């Protein structure tokens, strides 16, 4: 439909239609996205105003023909040229970039109506600049960036509800068991021979088989000492959701002793699960002896749970009252038996943090991934990373460094050893996730 036919359908007088269509074409030539529906809206608006009054004509045209703020200068220049009079600002405007006029028309009309009403209320009012982050950040985005230690009880409840929407899944591994496959894999010779024997020696189908894919076991060791008290409850709720989503999860908590709470977190209701877990924990918000607890884990549980390519997830700030050498020895043994060791430190998300405490410095050389876990964004990044664990032990998966659409976690640094860095370089770890390279883990 042409602009003239659209204006006729709007019911305007011939002279008014001619002026309106000509002005719409002039705007389109200048680069504005003007469609037939826009011309009809402009002609219909002229029936409700006095077209002789220049101010009313300007406001009606701007409310119906301008959709973007950056097009206002172009519109003013074309309006002054078409209807006479000085252009607002006194300077010629550049051509506007072309856009699709059908792109979200409801939002465009709503924005134009708000602009028109604001002009009618106070034409001489000065525009107010709004900071970019204030315009872009929604309540959900601000909640996702809220540090757990600084959140109010109401915000913690909202974060807990948001964590239920996280997709928690550990990456798959190839087992030794073989299953049938339609394509790919290897030829299943025993099956081919059996089928040929039933058909008189004729081979009609080349059967194939492939390795069966299974979820890797996930071993969680969470710090519940006094230094982690502000993060403990929300992280235990996260671990409850992970246990519900991934059946092959073993969860332990430690302060001065090691406590297994896997059975308690398998209860479906999170409140009941945390209540039963609290009954088993006797050293909550106390001291920290990470090295002794890791040695206890190796002595009592490692042989049973660390097989089949298990991934070990340690959640701690690294503050340890024990001997660093004992912690380093326990981490060396753990790294040798586990497929991958991921250390989550809530302090890593704070500006200016450097892993200089004795416990963290002793454990870091044996860690594959050193990531923050202080807000909802970091939990989403952790879930994304666990779903992309590399198949080869100690290797780097580039896909794990690419964040999902709803999240932009800190970019990865060049793989490095903490002990090889000078003190001033350790501060670079404050807001970055560190991924270690392939090869032998340990101090240089």
N, C-alpha and C positions, 0 to 999 in steps of 0.2 A: 504494500500500500504506500502511495506517495504521500508527501507532506500536505499537498493541497487537498487530497481526498480525506486525510485525517482531520484537517481543519474544518472541512465541510461537515463531517460527522460530529464535530464538537459544537456545531450550531452557531458559529460566529458570523458576523456580517462580512461581505466580500472584501471590503477594504481592510478590515481588521485581520482577516485571514491572510491577505497578501502580505501585510506588514509582518505578521507573526511568522509565516513561513520563510520570508526572506531573512529575518533576523536569525531563525534557527539554522538556515543554511550557512549564514555568515559565521556563526559559532562553530558549525561542523567544519567549515573550511579552515578556521583558526586552530583546529585540533581537538575541540571538545567532543565528547561522545554523546551526540544528540540523536535520538531515535524518533520514530513516528509517534510513539506514545508520549514522549516528552513534548513534542509540538502540540499534540492534542491537549495535554495538561495546561500548557501555556495559554492556548486559545480559550480554554474553559475558565481559566483564572481571570482573563480579561473581562469576562462578563460580570464579575463581582467587584470590579474596581472602576475608577475613573481613568481611562487610558491617557487623558490629557495631562493628568498630574504626573510629573516625571518621577517623583519619589515612589509613588504607588506602582507605577509601571516597572521601575527598577526592582522593587522587592518581589513583585509577582514573577518577573522573569527569572530572577536569581533563585527563588524558591522552587521553581519547576524545571529549570534547565541546568543548574549547577549541582553536581554531586560531590565533588572533592574540593577540599580547601585550596589545593594548589591551582585549581582552575579559576579562582575568583579574580585574579589579576588579569587573566586573558579575557574573562567575561566583561570586566569593567572597561577594558580598552575597546572591545567590539561594541559594547553598548554606547560608549561615548561617540564612536565613529558613526553608528547607525542612527541614533536618535539625537545627536548633537549634545554639546556641553562638554565640560572638561572631564577627563577620566580620573577616577579616584587614584591619588598617588602622583599624578602628573607625569608618569613615565609609561612608555609602551611596554607591554608585557611580552615575554617569549611565548612561543607556541607550546600548547599543552600536549603531553604525550597521549596518544590514542589508547583507549581502553574499550572493552566490550560494553555497550550500553545496557545489555541484558544481564550484566553481572550483579546479582543480588539487588533487584529493584526495590524490594521492601525496605532494606536498610538505607538505600540511597534516598528514597522518598521520606523516610523518617528523619534522616539527617537534614534534608532540605527544609522540612517543616520546622524543625527545631531552630535552624538558622533564621528562617523567616519570622518566627515568633519572637526571637531575641532581638531582631532588628526593629520590629514593631514596638516592643516594650521600651527600648532605650536606643534610639539610632546613634546617639553620640557616645555610647559606652565603648571603652577601649578593650580589645581582646586580652585575655589573661593566658599567659603561657603556662602550660601544665608539663611537669617533668616527664620525660619519656618513660622512665621506669614506673611512675605512678599511673600512667595511662595503660601500660602493657600488663603490669602485674595484677592478677586477679587474686581473690581470697585463697583459692586452691594453690596458686603458685607461691604465695607468701607462706602458707602453711607448709608446703613442701620444703621451703628453705629454713624453717624454724628449727633451731637447735633443740634437741630433746632436753638438755639441761636448763634451757631458758624458757621452755614452754609452760603455760599455765595448765592446771588440771583439765579445764575444758578443751584446750588445744590438744592435750595428750589423748583425750577421748576421741577427738576428731582424727588424729593421726592413727590411732588404733583401728578406727573404722576404715580409714583409707588403706591400711595395710592388708585388709582382707581382700582387696582387689588385686594385690600383687600376684603375678603368675610365677610360682616358685617351682623350678624343675632343674635337677642336676643333669648334666649332659650324659649322653649314652656312651657305652663302651661295647666293643665287640667281644663276645664270650667265645669259648671254645666249642660250644654246642652249635651244630649245624641245623638249619631249617630249610624247607623247600623255598625255591625262588622261581618266579616266572621268567626273569631275565637277569643277566649279569651273573656274578659269582663264578663258581666252578661247575664243571659237568659232574652230575651225580651218577657215576658209573654203575654202582650196584643197582640202583633203581632202573637205569637204562637196560641192564641185562635182564632183570626180572620182567620188565614190560615186554622185552623182545621174546623172552621164553614163552609168555602167554599168547603171543601173536605169531607163533611159528617161526621165530627168528627175524621178523621184520621190525626194524627200528623206525617208528613213526614220529616220535617226539624225543628231542634231546633234553632230558630232565636236568635241572640245575639246582644248586644249593648254595647257601651263603651263611655267614656267621650270624648268630642271633644277637640282637642288640638288647642290652639291659642297662638300667640306670646304675650309675656309680653309687656306692655307699657314701653317705655324708656323715662325718664325725664332727660334732660341734663341741668346743671347749670354751665356756663363757666365764668371764671373770665377774664375781659378785662381791668383790671387796669394797671397802669404804670409798676408795677413789672412783669406783664405777657406780656408786649408789644412785646417782641421778639418771643413769642410763639403763639400769638393770631391769626395771619393770617393763618398759616399752620394748626392750630387746628380748625379754622372755616371751612377750606376746608375739613378737616376730618369729621366734624359734617354735612357738606352738603352731603357728600357721605353716611353717616349713615342715614340721613333723606330720601335720595333717595332710599336706600335699605330697610329701615324699616319704613313702613307707620305710625306706631303708635309711632312716636317720637315727643316729645314736647321739644323745645329748648329755653332756656333763657340765657341771658348774664347779668352780673352785674358788677358794679364798686361801685358807690355810690347810684345807683338806679337799679331796676330790669326792664329789657326790654325783651319782648317776640318777638322772630324772627322766629317762626315756619313757618309762611306763606311765609316769604322771602326765607328761605332755601328750600322750596318746588319747587322753580323754577329750571328747568332742567340745564340751563347753570350756571356753578359755578361763573363766573365773574359777571353775572347779579344778581345772588343771593346775593353775597357779597356786590355788590354796593347798592342794595335795603336795605340790613341789615344795612349798614353803615349810611344810611339816618335816620334810627330809633334810632341809638345809639347816645346819647348825652354826655356820660361820658367816652368815650374811652380814655385810657391811663391816667386816673385820679387817685383819691384815691380809697380806698377799705373799704367798710362797709358790711362785709359778714353777720353778724348777722342781721342787719336791712333788708338786701335783702332777707334773708331766711324767716324772719317774714312776709315780704310783699308777698312772694310766698305762704306761708301758708294761709294768709288772702284772697288772690285774686284767687289763682289757685289750691291749694292743693285738695280741695273737688272735683274738676272736673277732675283732671288728675292723682291723686294718687291711684285710685282704681284698682281692677283687678290684683293684684300682681305686681305693677309697680316697676321697677328698677331705682334708682336715681343715676346718674353719675355726680359727682362734679369735675370740673377741676379748680384747684386753687393751688397757692403756700402757702396758709395759712396766708399770711400777712394781718392783719386786724387792722384798726385804731379804731374800736369800742371796746365795753366792752367784754372781754372774756366770762363773765357770760351770756350775752345776746346771744352770738354765741352758747355756750353750751346748753342753753335752746332751741334754735331753732333746733339744731341738735338732741336733745332728742326727740322733737315732730316729726321731720322728720323721724327718725329711727323707731319710733313706728308705723307710718302709711305706710311706704314703705316696700316692700318685702326684698329689699337689697340696701345698700348704698355703692357705690364704689367711693373712693376719689382718683383722679389722680393728682399727684404732680410732675411737671417737675423737681423740685430740687431734688427729691428722687433718680434720676439717677446719681447725681454728687457725687464724692468720698468725704467722710467726712461729708456729710449732716446728720443732726439730727433734727427731728421735735420739736425744743425747743421754737419756737416763740409762743406767747400767744394764737393766734388764732388757730394754728394747734394743739397745746397741748389741747385746750379746745374741739376741734371737734373730735379728734382721738378716744376717748373712744366710740363713737357712730358710728364708721365706720366699715363696715364688711370687705372690701378689700381696702388696702392702697398700690397703685401701682404707678410706674413711668410712665411718658408720655413725654419723652424728645427726642426720636428719632424714626425712622421707626420701629425698632425692638420692642420697647415698645408699639407702636400702634398695631402691629400684635399680641403681647401678650394680649393686652386689648381686641381685637376682639375675640381672642380665649377664653378668660375668660367670656365675655358676652354671648358667645354661650353655656356655660356650667354652668349657674347659677343653684345652687341647688334648688330642688323643695320645700324643707322645709325652712322656714324662719330662718335665723341665722345659718344654718348648713354649713359644709365644704364639698365641692365636690372635691375629690382627683383628678378627671379627669381634673378639671380646673387648677390644679397645674402641669399637664403634658403638656409641650409645643408642638406645631406642629413641623413637620419635618424641615420646612424652618427657625425655630427660636428656640433659647435656652434662654428663659428669666431667670432671677435670681431665684434660688430655694426659696421655702417658708420657713420662720422661724416658730418656735413654736408660736402658737397664744399667744398674750400678750396684756396688757393694757399699753398705753404709760405712764400714770401717775405712774404706779407701777414700772417703770424702773428708776434706777439711771442715772445720766447724762452721765457717761461713757458708759453705755449700750445702750443709745439712738443712738449712732453712728453706731450700728449694723444694723439700719434701712436704712442706706445710699444706699445700692444696693440690697435690698431684698423687695419682696412683702409680706405684712403681711395679713394674713387671720384670722379673729376672729373666735372663737369657737361657738358652738351652745349655746343657753341660753340667758339670759337677757343681753342686751347691755347697757353700761353705765360705769361710773367710778367705781372702786372697793370700 
